[in-house]
Amino acid sequence: MILAIDIGNTNIVLGCMEHDRILVEARMATDLLKTSDQYCVELKNLLNKSLRLVAAAALVLTALSELLARPLTQIFVGYDPELWAFTCHGFQLYSLSFLFSGFNVFGSSFFTALNNGLVSAGISFSRTLLFQVAAVLMLPLVLGVDGIWLAITVAELLCLLVTAGCLVKLRSRYHYA
C-alpha cells in the first residue's frame, strides 16, 4: 500500500493505493486562510481512516483465507489426501500473517511519504529479511513443520512491533498523532 500526496495550487489530494487501485482518496481545497493546524487535523483523520481500512482488509482476508483454505488447496493438491491435509493446515497457519502484513506495508509507505527513507527501509528490511530468516531458522526447532508455516506470521508480528514503535517514537517529530 502506498500513501500518495499531491500538493497543488488549488487542491491537496491524498490517497492510499495498492497496485493500480485507489483505495482511499481525500481532497482538500488549498486555502490561504487555513492554518497548518487545520491541515494537520485533516491529515490525522486520513491516517485514522487508512488504518481502519487496513484493519478491515486484514480481518476480511484472514477470515476468507481460513474459510476457503480447504476448497482452494483441494484445487491444487486434492489428488493426494495426505498432501491435501498437510497443505490445508499450512495454509491456515500462514494466512494468520494477513492480520499483520498490511500494517507493516502501510507503515513503510507512510514513512516513505514523510520522506524518511531510513525508517521505511528499516521496516521493509526487518519485515522481508531479518525477521523472516530468523523465524525460518528458529521456529522449526521448537514447533517442527508448523514453525515453517508460522515463520512469516511471526516475522510480520515482530515487524508490527517495530512499525508501532516507529510510529509512536516519531509522532512528535511529524505531528500525526
Contacts in CASP RR format, 6 or more apart in sequence:
PFRMAT RR
TARGET T0000
AUTHOR 0000-0000-0000
METHOD contacts of the structure
MODEL  1
MILAIDIGNTNIVLGCMEHDRILVEARMATDLLKTSDQYCVELKNLLNKS
LRLVAAAALVLTALSELLARPLTQIFVGYDPELWAFTCHGFQLYSLSFLF
SGFNVFGSSFFTALNNGLVSAGISFSRTLLFQVAAVLMLPLVLGVDGIWL
AITVAELLCLLVTAGCLVKLRSRYHYA
1 16 0 8 1.000
1 17 0 8 1.000
1 18 0 8 1.000
1 23 0 8 1.000
1 54 0 8 1.000
1 102 0 8 1.000
1 105 0 8 1.000
1 106 0 8 1.000
1 109 0 8 1.000
2 16 0 8 1.000
2 17 0 8 1.000
2 18 0 8 1.000
2 109 0 8 1.000
2 112 0 8 1.000
2 113 0 8 1.000
3 14 0 8 1.000
3 15 0 8 1.000
3 16 0 8 1.000
3 50 0 8 1.000
3 106 0 8 1.000
3 109 0 8 1.000
3 110 0 8 1.000
3 112 0 8 1.000
3 113 0 8 1.000
4 13 0 8 1.000
4 14 0 8 1.000
4 15 0 8 1.000
4 16 0 8 1.000
4 17 0 8 1.000
4 113 0 8 1.000
5 12 0 8 1.000
5 13 0 8 1.000
5 14 0 8 1.000
5 15 0 8 1.000
5 113 0 8 1.000
6 12 0 8 1.000
6 13 0 8 1.000
6 14 0 8 1.000
7 30 0 8 1.000
8 30 0 8 1.000
9 30 0 8 1.000
10 29 0 8 1.000
10 30 0 8 1.000
11 27 0 8 1.000
11 28 0 8 1.000
11 29 0 8 1.000
11 30 0 8 1.000
12 27 0 8 1.000
12 28 0 8 1.000
12 30 0 8 1.000
12 39 0 8 1.000
13 25 0 8 1.000
13 26 0 8 1.000
13 27 0 8 1.000
13 28 0 8 1.000
14 25 0 8 1.000
14 26 0 8 1.000
14 27 0 8 1.000
14 28 0 8 1.000
14 43 0 8 1.000
14 46 0 8 1.000
15 22 0 8 1.000
15 23 0 8 1.000
15 24 0 8 1.000
15 25 0 8 1.000
15 26 0 8 1.000
15 46 0 8 1.000
16 22 0 8 1.000
16 23 0 8 1.000
16 24 0 8 1.000
16 50 0 8 1.000
16 53 0 8 1.000
16 106 0 8 1.000
17 23 0 8 1.000
23 53 0 8 1.000
24 46 0 8 1.000
24 49 0 8 1.000
24 50 0 8 1.000
24 53 0 8 1.000
26 42 0 8 1.000
26 46 0 8 1.000
26 49 0 8 1.000
28 39 0 8 1.000
28 42 0 8 1.000
40 175 0 8 1.000
40 176 0 8 1.000
43 176 0 8 1.000
44 176 0 8 1.000
44 177 0 8 1.000
47 110 0 8 1.000
47 176 0 8 1.000
47 177 0 8 1.000
50 106 0 8 1.000
51 103 0 8 1.000
51 106 0 8 1.000
54 102 0 8 1.000
54 103 0 8 1.000
54 106 0 8 1.000
55 103 0 8 1.000
57 102 0 8 1.000
58 98 0 8 1.000
58 99 0 8 1.000
58 100 0 8 1.000
58 101 0 8 1.000
58 102 0 8 1.000
58 103 0 8 1.000
59 99 0 8 1.000
61 95 0 8 1.000
61 98 0 8 1.000
62 95 0 8 1.000
62 96 0 8 1.000
62 98 0 8 1.000
62 99 0 8 1.000
65 91 0 8 1.000
65 92 0 8 1.000
65 95 0 8 1.000
65 98 0 8 1.000
66 92 0 8 1.000
66 95 0 8 1.000
69 88 0 8 1.000
69 91 0 8 1.000
69 92 0 8 1.000
69 95 0 8 1.000
70 88 0 8 1.000
72 91 0 8 1.000
73 84 0 8 1.000
73 87 0 8 1.000
73 88 0 8 1.000
73 91 0 8 1.000
74 84 0 8 1.000
74 88 0 8 1.000
76 87 0 8 1.000
77 83 0 8 1.000
77 84 0 8 1.000
77 87 0 8 1.000
78 84 0 8 1.000
89 149 0 8 1.000
90 146 0 8 1.000
90 149 0 8 1.000
93 146 0 8 1.000
93 149 0 8 1.000
93 150 0 8 1.000
93 153 0 8 1.000
94 149 0 8 1.000
94 150 0 8 1.000
94 152 0 8 1.000
94 153 0 8 1.000
96 150 0 8 1.000
96 153 0 8 1.000
97 152 0 8 1.000
97 153 0 8 1.000
97 155 0 8 1.000
97 156 0 8 1.000
99 153 0 8 1.000
99 156 0 8 1.000
100 153 0 8 1.000
100 156 0 8 1.000
100 157 0 8 1.000
100 159 0 8 1.000
100 160 0 8 1.000
101 127 0 8 1.000
101 156 0 8 1.000
103 160 0 8 1.000
103 163 0 8 1.000
104 123 0 8 1.000
104 127 0 8 1.000
104 156 0 8 1.000
104 159 0 8 1.000
104 160 0 8 1.000
104 163 0 8 1.000
107 120 0 8 1.000
107 123 0 8 1.000
107 163 0 8 1.000
107 166 0 8 1.000
107 167 0 8 1.000
108 120 0 8 1.000
108 122 0 8 1.000
108 123 0 8 1.000
108 124 0 8 1.000
108 127 0 8 1.000
108 163 0 8 1.000
109 120 0 8 1.000
110 167 0 8 1.000
111 117 0 8 1.000
111 119 0 8 1.000
111 120 0 8 1.000
111 123 0 8 1.000
111 166 0 8 1.000
111 170 0 8 1.000
112 120 0 8 1.000
114 174 0 8 1.000
116 170 0 8 1.000
119 166 0 8 1.000
119 170 0 8 1.000
122 162 0 8 1.000
123 159 0 8 1.000
123 162 0 8 1.000
123 163 0 8 1.000
123 166 0 8 1.000
126 158 0 8 1.000
126 159 0 8 1.000
126 162 0 8 1.000
127 155 0 8 1.000
127 156 0 8 1.000
127 159 0 8 1.000
131 154 0 8 1.000
131 155 0 8 1.000
131 156 0 8 1.000
131 158 0 8 1.000
131 159 0 8 1.000
132 151 0 8 1.000
132 152 0 8 1.000
132 155 0 8 1.000
134 155 0 8 1.000
135 147 0 8 1.000
135 150 0 8 1.000
135 151 0 8 1.000
135 152 0 8 1.000
135 154 0 8 1.000
135 155 0 8 1.000
135 158 0 8 1.000
136 148 0 8 1.000
136 151 0 8 1.000
139 146 0 8 1.000
139 147 0 8 1.000
139 148 0 8 1.000
139 150 0 8 1.000
139 151 0 8 1.000
139 154 0 8 1.000
140 147 0 8 1.000
140 148 0 8 1.000
140 151 0 8 1.000
143 150 0 8 1.000
167 177 0 8 1.000
171 177 0 8 1.000
END
